[in-house]
Amino acid sequence: MSREQDVVQACPTELFVGGTRQAAEGGRTLAVEDPSTGTTLVEVADASPADGLAALDAAVAAQAEWAATAPRERGEILRRTYELMTERADELALLMTLEMGKPVAESKGEIAYAAEFFRWFAEEAVRIDGGYQVAPNGQGRFLVMRQPVGPCLLITPWNFPAAMGARKIGPAVAAGCTMVIKPAAQTPLSMLKLAELMTEAGLPAGVLNVITTSDSGGVMEPLIRDPRARKLSFTGSTPVGRKLIEQSAEQVLKTSMELGGNAPFLVFEDADLDKAVDGAMLAKMRNGGEACTAANRIYVHSSVLDAFAAKLTEKMAALKVGRGTEDGVQVGPLIDGKQRDKVKDLVEDAVQQGARVLTGGDFAEGKGYFYPPTVLTDVPKSARLQKEEIFGPVAPLTAFETEDEAVAMANDTEFGLVSYLFTRDLGRALRVSERLETGMIGLNQGIVSNPAAPFGGVKQSGLGREGGTVGIDEYLEVKYVAVNLD
């Protein structure tokens, strides 16, 4: 038996409810596919709405006792989870690569990133504070306390199957909330394995419940409309996010939404071009471009566009594409055939409207959902990929002339997650940073994600923040107690 088979067979495949593994209602299963081959890795439980309600039952039953657990104990469980993930990074990374496709080296990077959320919120668990204030008239006192919001519903995407879960589970555990989490149907294995590790780290039964299903809407909508659930956190597309917000309104759920992105990447004439190209490679090619933070529109000052394009094309053309488990591979497959077809259609649309292909732009049919690293230049404003999230290894270049034009082009989108900005002019850096309509900015760097920083967007890129000192606030309610001293 190969190491790959060993890792897959060692992963749980049942639902995880109330601290026990169990089959889905009727024994239903769904296939988990290896996107590099198109073949089935394993079958996992395919939950029904009744299974979802059973998971919420377990979370509700565990909530009071878990909320009363000492903050230090909650923090220690998170710390032990961090240590277990670090110790078993090789196994976890291989499992992720098999179900999601990214190269093993990149999967190991995600495991380290995910683990850091547990370490960060282990430290935040004991820092949940409150307040004491003398009333303005001096006749009373105000006590302010922060308490867990209650049972939470967490929905995570397929592109970062460990990190997106850790970014939600970490603060929920630290705050004293129980959870039902539904990972994406394409990548359920990483979450099932993480639940196993957290149990080993001492997480009590019922605190974390994992539901895998091919019927996300059918299973989750009844839970969202159930008055016992008090919080919904979702990472995924803006259209789905809008629908979930509508459903959440019925019970006035506390919601966190990390939605789509359409990140602009601005390169001014005074930028260090080598650093800008390196930054573009990070911002564009992390996760093969399948990231909400990926540089979606690259705007370069006309005076340096040709030089920037030549340097970027050279680096993109040199990337090795292949199965993520193979040595030296830098770009794996896209998640499925639907996503590959979307990328193909976006590139063809841009070319038909006048864009020029500098490298890539086509693929050979065969096993797996591969698409080559692609650079386009002279991309017109009317091209679909100027408006739609690409989610693939395609870098579209467009020229600009003035600072005002660059900012206007960058802000011409309904999204507002992250922007990237390369300039050596401090005044321009501050001016443009203030004018860009995004929740995050990478200033002379191509990556912004950090567990210690607040991650999130504005406009239709979402609500709330994850990570940083404010990340735990999403899982706490503020209670004010008025005290009469008479």
N, C-alpha and C positions, 0 to 999 in steps of 0.2 A: 504493500500500500504506500502511495506517495505521501510526501509531507502535506501537499495540498489536500488530499483526501482525509488525512488525519485531522487537520485543522477544521475542515467542514464537519466531519463526523463528531468532533468533540463539542460542537456548538449546539446548544438547545434548539429545538424546532417547535416546541409547544408554546401555547400561550402561557404567560406568567401572571397568575392571579392569586392574590392573597397569600403569596409566598410559596405557591406550589405550581408545578408545570401541569398543564392539562390540555387535552385535545379540544379542538373547536367543536361546536355543536354539529352533530351529524358526521364528525370525523373529516370535515372538509379540509382540503389543503390547497396551497398555491405554490407554483414553481418559482424558485429563485434562479435567475439566469446569469450565466457568465457572459458579460457583454463582449468579451474578446473572442468568443467562439459561437455564441448564440445557443449554447447547450445548457441544459438544466444542471445546476449544482446540487440542489436538494429541494425537497418539499417541506414547507412549514405550515403550521396551522392557519386556516383561513377563517377568521372570526366572523360570527353573525352578530346582529344587533343584540341578541340575548347575551352573548359572550361579553359584549361591551358593557352592558348594564351590570353584569356580574363583577366586572372589574371595578366599576364605579361603586358598587356595593362594598367591595373590599376596601377601597380607598376611604369611603365614608366611615366604615367601621373602625379603621385605624387612626382617623384624624385626631380625635381628642387626646388619646394617649401619646401620639407622636408630638403633638403641639406642646404637651407637658414635659417632654423629654428635655433634659438639660442642654442648653446650647453647646456646651463643651463636648458633650457626648455626640451630638449631631456633627460637630466639627471634626471629631476624631474619626467618625465613619467616613466622612469625605476625604480626610487625609489618608486613611488606609486604602481607599479606592484609588487615589492618586498613586500611591506606592505600588499597588497591584498592577495598575495599567502600565506603569513605568517598567516593572519587572517583566511583564509579558508583552511588551511592545512588538516584538517580532511576530508572535502568533496573531495578535490583534491586527497588525498591519497586513499580514498575508490574507487573513479572512476578509478584510475590507477590500483589498485589491481583487479578490476573486469575485465578490458580489458587485463591486462598483466599477472596477476597471483601471483606476489610476495606478501609476507605477508604485512598487512597494516602497521606494524611498519617500515618495510623497505621502503615502499612507502612514508611514512611520512619523512623518512630520505632523499629520493630523492627529495621530494618537497622542503625541507629546502636547499638542495644542489643547486637545480635549482634556487630558489629564490636568493641565494647568487650571482649568475651570474648577476642578474639584479642590485643588490646593488653595486657589484664591478664595473660594467660598467657605472652605474650612476655617479660614482666618476671619471671614466676615461674620460667621455664625455667632461669635462671641462679642460682636460689636453692634448688635441691634440696640439702639439707644432710644431714649424718650426725652421728656423734658419736665421742668418744674418752673413755674412762673408766678410772680405776684400779680394779681389782677390790677389793672390800671387804677382802680379806685382804692386799692389797698385793703379791701374788705374780704377778699377771697383768694383762692389759689387755683391755678390751672395745672393739672397733671396730664401729660401726654404720653401715651404708650403705643407701641407698635406690635401688632399681633399677626400671626399667620392668617392669610386670607381664607384658607380652607382647601378642600379638594380641588386639584388642578387638572385640566385637560391639556395635554401637550401633543402637538402634531409636528413631525420633523420631516425634512426632505431627503432625497436620495443622494445629493451631491456631497454632503459631509455627514455620513451616517453616524459617526461617533461624536464629532464636535458639536453639531447642532443639538443633539440630545443632552450632552454634558452642560452646554450653556444654559439649558433650562432646568435640568435636574439639580445641578449644583446649588443655585440659589433657592430652589424650592425646598430641598432638604435642609439647607442652612436656616431657612425661615421657619421650618416646622410644618410644611405642607405635605400632604399625601398627593399621589399622582396616578393618572392613567395616561400612558404615552402610546401613541400610535406612530411607529416609523413608516417610512414609505414602503410600498409593496415590493419595489425593486431591490431594496437593501435592508431587509429586516434583521440579518444575522448579527451585525455589529451591536445593535441594541439588545437583542436577546443575550448576547455574550456579556454585555455590560451589566445587565440586570443580575446575571450570575455572579459577576465579580463583586457587585455591591452587596449581595447577600453574603458572600464570603467575608466582606469587610464589616459585616454586622448590622446591615440595614434590616429593621424588623419587617415581618410579613405584613403585606398590605400597604406599605408606604409607597412602593413603586410597583405598578402593574403594567405589563406590556401586552398590547393587543396588536397582532399582525392580521391584516385583512386586505382583500382585493376590492372591498366595498367600503371605501373610506367614508363617503357621504352617508350611506345607509347605517353604518355603525356609529359614526361620531355625532350625527345630527341629534339623535335622541338624547345623547349625553349632554350636548350643548344646551338643549332645551330642558334638561332636568334641573329642578331648583336646588338640588343638593350640590351641584358643581358650582364653584364660585370664581373660577379663573380659567381663561383660555389663552394659551400661547401657541402661535403658529408661525412657522417659517416656510415660505413657499411663494407661489405666484400671486400677483395682485388680484387677478380675477377671482381666484379661490378665496383670497383674504377678504375681499368685499362681501362675498357670500357668507363667510363665517361671521363677519361683523353683524350682518343682518340677523343671522340666527342667534347671535349672542345678545341682541337687543331685548329679546323676549324676557330673559332672566336678568338683564342688566349686568352681564358678566364683566368682571375686570378683564381687559384684553391687552395682549401684547402681540403686535404684528410686525414681522420682519419680512417684507415683501420684495417685489421685483426691483431691479436696478437697471440703469442705462448710463453707466459711468463715463463721463468725459475725461479725457487725458490731454492736458494742455502742455504744449512744448513751445516756449517763447524763444525769440531769436538769440537771447543771451544765455540760454540753458547750456549746461555741460552735456553735449550730445551723447557721449558715451554713457554717462550716468542716466540720462533720459531713456536711452535704448534699454539699458539694464532694467530700469524701472518699468518700462513698457513690457518687457518680457515677464517680469513678475506679475504685473497687474493684469496682463492679458492671458498668460499661459498657466497661472496657478490652477490646478485641477483641470487642465486641458481647456480652460476657458469656461468650464461649467461651474461658474460661481456668480453670485449676485453682485459681488464686488469687482468682477472682471471689467477691464477697460473695454467699453463697447464702442466708443467713438473717439478716435485719436485725432486731435486737431493740432496741426503743426504750422508755425509761422512760415510763410511762403519762402522766405530767404534761406531757410534751413531744411525745407521739406525733402528735397532730393537727397541730401546727405543723410538725413535721418532715415529715410526710406531704404537707402542702400544698406545701411548698417543693420536695420531691423530685419530686412529681407535675408541678409546673410545669416543671421542668427536663427531665424525661423526655419529657413531651408535646411539648416544643419541638424535640427532636432530629429532624434530617432523615434519613430513611431512603431508600436508593437504591443504585444501582450505585456501587461504590467509586471508579470513575474519574471520576465526575461532580463538578463543583464544589460545594462546600458540604455534601456528604454526610458525615454523622457516624456512621451505622450502616449497615453493609452486610448482605448476606444471611447466613443460617446456612450451614454447609458443604454440607448436602445435605437432601433431602426427609425422610430418616429422622430427622435431628436436629430439623428443624422440627416433625415430627409428635410427637416426644417432648416438646418444649416445650409444644406445644398440649395434649397429654394431661395434663401436670403442672398447667397452669393450670386446665383444666376440672375436674380432680380437686379442686383447692383450692376452686374456686367452688362446686362441688356440696356441699362440706363446710362452707360458710358464709363463705368469704373474699369480700370485696368488691373489685371492680375500680375503681381510681381513674383509670386511663388504660390504653389498649391492650387486650390480652386477646383480640383477634380479628384475622384477616387475610383479605385478598381473594385468591382463587386467581388465579394468573397466572404469568408467567415468573419464574424465580428462586425462591429459598428464603427469602423475607423473613418476619420476624415483628416486630411493632411493639414498641417499648419499653413495658413494662408495669409498673404498680405495683399490688400487692394489699395490702390491709390486713385485719386481723382473721383472719389465717391461723391455723387451728387446728394444734395439735401433731400431729394425726393425718394431716395432708396429706402426700402423697408427697414434695412438694418440700422438706419439712423434713428428709427423710432422704436423698433422691437428689440428685445433682449436677445442677443445671439446665442449665448450659452454654448459656445464652441470655439475652436482654435482659429478664429478669423479676426484679423486686425485691419479695420478700414481707416484709411488716412484721408484727411481733408485739410486743405490749406486755409489759413486766415491771415488777415493783414494787420488788424489793430487789436488792442486789448479789449476795447468795447465789443468788437465783433466776436472775439473768442468767448467772452463771458456770455453774450447773447446766445451764441450757438450752444454753449454748454448747458444753459438753463432752459433751452427750448425742448422740454420734455416734461411729461407728467410725473416722472420719477425724481427722486432726490436722495439717493442712498449715499454715494461716495463720489468724490472728484479727485483727480490727480493733477498736480501742478508742478512744472519744472521751470525754474528761473533762478538767476543769481542776484536779482534785484530785490532787496528786502522790502522796499516800499511796495513794489508790485506784488510781491508774495502776500503781504498783508491786505492790500487793496482787493486783490482778486479773491483771496480766501473769504473775506467778508461778503463779497458779492455773490459767490457761488451758492446756489440753493440746494445744498446737500447737508446731511447730518454729519458727514465725516469728510476729511480732506487729507490726502497724502501729499505732503509738501516735500518735493525732491526725494520722494521714496514711493515705491510701487506696491506697498502693502500697508494696511492699516489695522488689521485684526490683532487684538491683544486682549487676553482675559482681564487685564487690569484697567482697560479703557472702555468707555461706554459705546457700544455698538448699536447703530440704528439710523434710520433715515427720516426725511420729511416728505411732504406731499404724499404721493401714492406709493411711497416706499415703506410706509408703515407707521406704527404707533409704539412709543415706549423705547426703552434701551435695555440691552443685555450686556452683562459684564460691568467691570468697574465698581466703584463704590455705590452707584445708583442701581445696579442690577438686581440687588435683593429687594429694593423698594417695590418692584413689580409683584412680589409675593407677600407683601405686608399691607395691613390696613392700619390707619391711624385712629386711635381712640382717645377722646378728650374727656377728662373727668373734672367737673367743676366742684370745688371744695368750698363750703361755707365755714368760716372759722368760728362763727357764733355757736 
